[in-house]
Amino acid sequence: MIPHRLTLARARLAAGLLLVSMLGACVGAAREPMDSLSGLGGDETVVVGRIELVPPLRKDEQKLKGLNSGSFENKVFLFADEHYRVLTEEPVMADYAGRIEAILGKNFFVRSHSKPFFILGGMMYLDLGGREMNRAYFPGGLKVSLKPGDKAVYVGTVQYHRNEFFEITKAAIVDDYDRANTEFKKKFGAKTPLRKALLTAVK
Amino acid sequence: MKHRIWLVLGLITLGLLAGCASSGPTRDINDPTNSLVFGYVDMADAPTSVNSAWITQVAPPSDTPYWGLGVSKGLFYNSYLPPGSYQLSKLGGSGFFAGQHEYSFPRQGNQTALRITKPGIFFLGSFKYKKAKSGMFEQGKFAIEKINKPTEAELLKRILDESSDIKDSAWGNKIRARLAQLKS
């Protein structure tokens, strides 16, 4: 929880917003969204998936104000790492490296090394700008099972069910392969198959 | 000139009274669908005391989700909340040296979450402000910790003693009935 000293709050918030803007600059890069397979290296895979919120965000439920804050609209930052760990505290800058930036309800197509990795958790800004910074966190503990030689892998739709207090009451992996494959073929052509390897819970 | 001083003092008093009364949407205090929601926060370790508080209606969705709470020496309350889901969203206070402060509660993982399905009297709890560790670039943080005192009964007695509006409304009898229930 955050107390604001109104005179000092703006300076502190400016530092906070600077940190936010650094997500796109100094903080380790996000996994790159792909529009074409031509630049894909031999040891790289396009990971295809989707994040959904149930019930979905209502209009104005996410309050984003100020410069560049619109780029966070409907966006979930998925913390991803090749080494599994449990995030017990608020994520730090290093946790953002290699993240997946997923727009709620839309498929993501991101470049990854062809090695298994883990979704450690997720974060979304609920309030950003003005004097507010409020975040929602999502549980992780999911394994992305990539194999050497994979060119494109579908990992499924993660449905985060929430109550009115934004507590995540359930996380389900839904197989929506047909829809994702249709979009994949439209985007990248029919030459490369999209292998299905749904996310699995880490034991 | 003398009159002007009294006018200024009067306006200041009015301003202070306004600070203690709840604001935001209002309803008839005797509406049978009303609920009385109250709690307490000990701000001894905070930069300021509290002179304003807000509770947010998170369900059903509303265009005016922020309900003001009456505040008096750590006690906060609202006697006309309709059925719905609520959580504390903000406390405000000021101090001579500390200046104006706002204490924002998280929208997720808020300890004061409350679902009202049937009108009644709801005690959110007594809490104590605790400063929490924050990073170099982060804003100062705080946490609230549940405490045992003051009790629900002590706070209900204070509401009766301090708010004649509530005491003289339909709440008077309901609060007395609740106090009797707590005693037994």
Boltz contact constraints between the chains, C-beta under 6 A:
constraints:
  - contact:
      token1: [A, 1]
      token2: [B, 105]
      max_distance: 6.0
  - contact:
      token1: [A, 1]
      token2: [B, 106]
      max_distance: 6.0
  - contact:
      token1: [A, 1]
      token2: [B, 142]
      max_distance: 6.0
  - contact:
      token1: [A, 2]
      token2: [B, 104]
      max_distance: 6.0
  - contact:
      token1: [A, 2]
      token2: [B, 139]
      max_distance: 6.0
  - contact:
      token1: [A, 2]
      token2: [B, 141]
      max_distance: 6.0
  - contact:
      token1: [A, 3]
      token2: [B, 101]
      max_distance: 6.0
  - contact:
      token1: [A, 3]
      token2: [B, 103]
      max_distance: 6.0
  - contact:
      token1: [A, 3]
      token2: [B, 140]
      max_distance: 6.0
  - contact:
      token1: [A, 3]
      token2: [B, 142]
      max_distance: 6.0
  - contact:
      token1: [A, 4]
      token2: [B, 102]
      max_distance: 6.0
  - contact:
      token1: [A, 5]
      token2: [B, 99]
      max_distance: 6.0
  - contact:
      token1: [A, 5]
      token2: [B, 101]
      max_distance: 6.0
  - contact:
      token1: [A, 6]
      token2: [B, 100]
      max_distance: 6.0
  - contact:
      token1: [A, 7]
      token2: [B, 99]
      max_distance: 6.0
  - contact:
      token1: [A, 12]
      token2: [B, 139]
      max_distance: 6.0
  - contact:
      token1: [A, 15]
      token2: [B, 137]
      max_distance: 6.0
  - contact:
      token1: [A, 19]
      token2: [B, 137]
      max_distance: 6.0
  - contact:
      token1: [A, 58]
      token2: [B, 61]
      max_distance: 6.0
  - contact:
      token1: [A, 126]
      token2: [B, 107]
      max_distance: 6.0
  - contact:
      token1: [A, 134]
      token2: [B, 107]
      max_distance: 6.0
  - contact:
      token1: [A, 136]
      token2: [B, 108]
      max_distance: 6.0
  - contact:
      token1: [A, 164]
      token2: [B, 58]
      max_distance: 6.0
  - contact:
      token1: [A, 164]
      token2: [B, 59]
      max_distance: 6.0
  - contact:
      token1: [A, 164]
      token2: [B, 85]
      max_distance: 6.0
  - contact:
      token1: [A, 165]
      token2: [B, 113]
      max_distance: 6.0
  - contact:
      token1: [A, 166]
      token2: [B, 107]
      max_distance: 6.0
  - contact:
      token1: [A, 166]
      token2: [B, 108]
      max_distance: 6.0
